[in-house]
């Protein structure tokens, strides 16, 4: 027969685990928020959530998983630069992971946003200091990033620009 203290400690652990699991349940408030801020209806949101939970059972999408995904898509495997930009823009709470709400907001904006919304997103992506304008340093960074994503190294890029 287990001791009373052992049962009590086990109970506390179970409550912590339940809280952690509850944190990753799609609440009515989450659904209402996503309906207000995306183009998806409740059924679509729930369908996206089922897929997200299947791929990310803990309720978050980590940097490594996104790197793996984009590593298969981008030439020369240089996904890290792009993934950094994704996290800078979409990881709203700055915790190093993308939760379902952040994921669906990003998906909605990139997949079905208007041309103007996509342009605003692209602008934010390159306005790294959030000043509201893209300075020369940031523009050079944009060009470097695009070339890096295509597999052209900074050395070749520097050589190219120094000869122009």
Rosetta blueprint (number, residue, H / E / L):
1 X L
2 X L
3 X L
4 X H
5 X H
6 X H
7 X H
8 X H
9 X H
10 X H
11 X H
12 X H
13 X H
14 X H
15 X H
16 X H
17 X H
18 X H
19 X H
20 X H
21 X H
22 X H
23 X H
24 X L
25 X L
26 X L
27 X L
28 X H
29 X H
30 X H
31 X H
32 X H
33 X H
34 X H
35 X H
36 X H
37 X H
38 X L
39 X L
40 X L
41 X L
42 X H
43 X H
44 X H
45 X H
46 X H
47 X H
48 X H
49 X H
50 X H
51 X H
52 X H
53 X H
54 X H
55 X H
56 X L
57 X L
58 X L
59 X L
60 X E
61 X E
62 X E
63 X H
64 X H
65 X H
66 X H
67 X H
68 X H
69 X H
70 X H
71 X H
72 X H
73 X H
74 X L
75 X H
76 X H
77 X H
78 X L
79 X L
80 X H
81 X H
82 X H
83 X H
84 X H
85 X H
86 X H
87 X H
88 X H
89 X H
90 X H
91 X L
92 X L
93 X L
94 X L
95 X L
96 X L
97 X E
98 X E
99 X E
100 X H
101 X H
102 X H
103 X H
104 X H
105 X H
106 X H
107 X H
108 X H
109 X H
110 X H
111 X H
112 X H
113 X L
114 X L
115 X H
116 X H
117 X H
118 X H
119 X H
120 X H
121 X H
122 X H
123 X H
124 X H
125 X H
126 X H
127 X L
128 X L
129 X L
130 X L
131 X L
132 X L
133 X L
134 X L
135 X L
136 X H
137 X H
138 X H
139 X H
140 X H
141 X H
142 X H
143 X H
144 X H
145 X H
146 X H
147 X H
148 X H
149 X H
150 X L
151 X L
152 X L
153 X L
154 X H
155 X H
156 X H
157 X H
158 X H
159 X H
160 X H
161 X H
162 X H
163 X H
164 X L
